[in-house]
Amino acid sequence: MHELSRRAALRAGGGLVAATALLGAGVARAGTALAATGTVPGSQYFDLTQPSYDLFRGKMLHESHHVMQGFTFDNVNRRLFVVQAQNGTSGDDLCVNQLSFDGRLLGAMHLNGAGHGVSIGVEAVGSASYIWLECDSDSTGTDGRGTALARFKFVDGGTPSVKKFLTGSKTITCATDPINNRLLVRRSENGAFWFSLYSLADAAAGNFTRPLAHFPQPALTDHTVTFQGYAVYGQYLYTLDGTGHDDPADIDSYVTCVDMNTGTVKSRAFTKAGSTLVYREPEGMTIYRTVAGETRLFLGFGSRDGVDRYANIFYKNVLI
């Protein structure tokens, strides 16, 4: 996935810098010209310097020739959904996979002409899972991006019955906070990316007039950023950036934590999760809380073997 420009490698002493940048040089806060507004209740945040752990590696999805993109957990019904492009289509036709937590394929559903699938959300309604996903791609091919949000019930092998929201948007995606029942929307507004946070109940009812937060995506200037996904938990937004590499010495993946009330970067760290994967590329983020009550920040990475593509998912679990 290449939504923004390719990175310029950040090197020191001949190797990629692996140190953590915590509000350090080159990480820009939101400027005063782009005002952030937020009334999100305070919460803990993830310590991005802590290690990542495997959920699973090397799992093939329904569409064998396309890498994973965004993913999300239904925290009520304990389901995992992963989106990817469909085999043999123009590139903006998407497939939503349901997986077990050990990576076994349990079902799949197609949404054509949708976009790229950078990030998705899910809403539990009783025993059903309703997927939130971009739709109405602005062009065919891999460059297509959604212009509205779709909400539909996941039914293995079924045809989506779609309800659309925020039509006429530009490059729109979303993520859900399953712990606080909120929907975070990212879209281009006047040539820049902004995030808006809503109650999930309001969003499902089509009410987008009462955002809990509205803020521009902070500039990150420590290297050229390729945006690869995001997640939301409590007061904080988490973003993932980086590009694909065969050589573990070249990996350039970073996770950033943003305070949604101020729109400023709280922390940023290099991640080596899945560093030994073949052509490792960061793809998607989400939140999940286990049955035992542990809240986890998940990171996705695609990998490859010839023409086949694989999903790999890792998590961090230390809150401050």
Helices and strands as residue ranges (DSSP letters): E 11-12, E 15-16, E 37-38, E 53-59, E 68-74, E 79-85, E 94-99, E 105-111, E 121-125, E 128-135, E 148-153, E 163-165, E 173-177, E 182-189, E 192-199, H 200-204, E 213-216, E 227-233, E 236-241, G 248-250, E 254-259, E 264-270, E 281-289, E 295-305, E 308-316
